[in-house]
Amino acid sequence: MGQFFTRLVTGLKLGLILAAGLALVGCKAKSVDNDITYGIDAIRPATFSKGSQSPLERGRLHYSRGDYGLAEKYFRQAVEQNSNNPNAWIGLAATYDRLKRFDLADRSYKVVIKMVGYTVPVHNNLGYHYYLQGEMKKARKHFDAAHNIDPSNPQVIANLELLDAT
C-alpha cells in the first residue's frame, strides 16, 4: 500500500508540473475571477514577491509544495476575505481532501457548486474527492461527466487513467 501512494504522489507531482505549464482551456467560472483550475493537483502554483502575498496565492504556493496545513490556513483566509471567490473555495476543498477532512471538503464543494455549477474543474475535483475516499462509482460518475464536457482535458484524462488502473 505504501508503494502505491508513493507512486501516486510522484505521478501527481508530475501532473502538477504539466498542468502548471499548460494554458487553461474549457469551462470558466461565472465570477469576476475566471481562472478556476483543473483538478485537485492542478491548483496553479503561485510564486510571489513581497508585493503580491495574497492569501489565495500563498494557499496555492503551499498546496503546490505539499504543505497542506499551511495551504488550508491561507485558503481559509482567502475565503474569509472574499466569500464569493470560487477559487478560494475550490482550493480550500482540495486542501481538506488532502488533509482527509472529507466532511469539510464536502461543505466547501457545496459552496463552489452554488457559485459556478458543475463545471469541468468541479466534476474533476469531486471525482478525485470520491477517489480518495475509495468511492469508485461516484468518482467515475464525476470524471465521466467532466470528460463529456471537455474530452481533451489532460487532467481529466489522467484521472480517468488513474481510476482505470485501480
Summary of the structure (lengths in Angstrom):
residues: 166
radius of gyration: 14.6
end to end distance: 12.0
largest distance: 45.0
contacts: 533
relative contact order: 0.14
helix: 68%
strand: 0%
